[in-house]
Amino acid sequence: MLLDEVSKGNHRQLPMITSLWETQIQGQQFARSHGFSEFRRTYTTALRLASLQTLSYRPWVDELNDHYHIVPIANITDEAQRQQIALLCKEVYVAAHRDNPPANLSIAQWMDLVFVDDLISHGSFIVQHQSEFVAVALLHRGNGVDTVELGWRGVTLSHRHRERTLMLATAVLQAEYAVSQGAQAMVLECDSTDPWSVCLIDMLPFSPSPAWVTLKRP
């Protein structure tokens, strides 16, 4: 009855989205039988820092030194450069959400979304190539005193041939920072449509996690 109601009137001009745990088989069967199809899976997983020997990953960081410069976002105080960081975050967010793109927001609104109160600016990194910002990796305070949360991350289009190295290198630096602050785990919410979060799960020993399945009906 609810599905019939929201399908009426102006609502029928908009896509409908619903999400269920992957174990909710009956709910998924109902959704699929009414025209919904899966377009994304989301995993919330944790990386226990005690299990991560960052020194073994250090070559990934050192490999970039000849061509890239990785700096904490806390070091970027120029307003124009901070706007560039916000625009890079917009670029990678849009690339990871092609099936449900964000609203058309102003640069000021993107700044508000990026530089939030829980952002750990000393543990968030921007990657520079010459004078261009080419990759970003944000870090946020976690729900617990001993956890941090990995935030938006990604690589600009012209440097995606190095994206795995760039993403692993920034994640290693974030892990080293988290350890220095007494954190025991880094939490990651990973969408299957986000190639940069997916590559972290592929390369680092994150714990297994059930999927939150999102379906859409045109």
N, C-alpha and C positions, 0 to 999 in steps of 0.2 A: 504493500500500500504506500509506503514511504517512497519507494522508487518510482511508482506511478505518479505520485504527486509532484516530485521534483522534476519529472520529465515534461510537465505541462508548462504552458506559458513561456515567459522569457527564458526560463532555465534551460529549455531545450536547445537554445542557441550556444550553450557553453558545454565543454566536455565535463564529464563527471569522473571523479577520482575517488577510489576507496583503497584502504590498506588493511591487511590481515596478516597474522602470523602464518608462516608456511604450514604449520600443523592444523590450521583451521580449514580442513579439506572441504567441508560442506559449504562454508562461506565462499570459498573460491569457486566451487562448482556452481553455486547460485549466481555469482557475479559473471562467470564465463557464459553461462546459459542465457544471460540477459545482455550480451554484447560487450562485456568488459574483456580486455586483454592485458596481460602483464607487460609493464614496460620498465620496472625497476625493482631491485631488491636492496634492502638496507641492512647492514650488519653493524651492531655496536659491540666492539671488541676491545680487548686490553692487551697491552704489551708489558709484561713484567720486566722492569728494568734490571733486576738481578740476573735475568736470563740472557741479557744482551751484553755481549762483550764488545763494547764500542771500538776498542782498539783494532779488532779484526776488520772493522768497517772503515777505519781511518783512511786507507788508500783511496776510497771513493771521494773523500773530502780533498785529500792531497792532489788527486788527479786534476781537480778543477782549478787549482791555484794559478796555473800558467795562463788561463784564459778567462776565469771568472773570479769575482770578488764577492764573498758572502759577508754581509754585515747585519747586526741586529737592527731591527726597525727602531729601537730606542735611539740609535745614532742619527736617524733621519729626522731633522727638526725643521727643515725648509718646507714651507707650506706647499709650494708648487710640487716638490718631490713627494710629499705625502699624498697629494692628489694623484700623482702618477701611480703610487702604490694602490690607491683605491680603484683606479681605472684598470690596473692589472688584475686585481681581485674580481672586478666585474667581468673581465674577459674570461677568466678561468671558470668563474661560476656559471656564466652563460654557456660555455662549452660543455660543462658537466650536467646541464639541465636543459638540453635541447627539447625534450618531450614536455617539459613544464617550465618554460622560460619565465624569468622574473618580470615584474612590472617595469614600465619605463620610468626609471628613477633618475633624479638629478645627481650631479657629482657630489653635492652636499649630503644627499641622502646615503650615497654609497660610503662617503666618509664616516657617517654616523654608524653604518653597519660594520665597518672594518675596525674603527678605533673605539671599540666599546670598552666599558669599565673593566671587564674581566680579561681583557687582552694582556698577555704577558709580553711586553714590548722587548724585553731583553732576551726572551726565548723565542721570539718570532724573527724570521730572517727574510731579507730581500737579497736577491742575487743580481749583481751588476755585470754586464759585459760592455766594456768601454764605458760610455755614459748612459747606457740603456738599462732599465730594470727588466729582467727577462724571466725571473721566477720568484715566487713568494711562498712562504710557509708560515702560517700563523699558529700561535700557541695560546691557550686560555687556561685560567684557573679551573680546576676540577671541582666536583661536588664534595670530595673528601680532602682532608688536609694533606694526604700523601699521594694525590693524583693530579695530573694535568691532562688537558684535552687538546688533541691535535685539531686545528681548525682548517679553514680554507687553504688550499695549496694548489699550485699548478705552474705551468710554463707557457710563455707566450709562443705564438704560432711559429715564429722564425727559429726557435731553438728547441723544438720538440724532438729533434733527432738526438738530443742529449737528456731527454726528460727523466729517464730512469736514474741516471747518475745524479742529476740535479735534485731529484726528489729524495733519493736515499741519503745524499750528503747532507741536505738540510734536516732530515729526520734524525740523523746521527748527532748533529750539533744540538738539536732540541733534546735528544735523550741525554747528552752530556750535561746540558744546562739543567734539566730536570733532576738528575742525580745530584748535582752540586747544590740544589735547593732542598734536598731531602725527600724528593718524590720517589715513590716505589713503583708507579705504573703510569703509562700514558694510554689514555682512552681515545679510540678513533671511531667515529660514526662514518661508515663507508657506504656510499651508494654505488651500485653496480654500473651506473652511468658515468661515474667519476673515475677517469683512467688513472689519475695521480694518487688517489687513495687506494685504488685497487692494486697498483704496483707496490705500495708499501706492504699490503697484506701478503703479496706474492713474495716479497724479498725479506721480510722481517718476521720473527716468530710470534705473531699475534695469536691469541687464544681462539679456539673455534667459537662460533656464534650462530644462533638461529637467525633466519632471515625474516624481515618484515616486508611482505610482498605488496607492492602497489600496482593497482590495475586502473585502466582508464577506458571510458566509453566515449566515443566522439559525440 
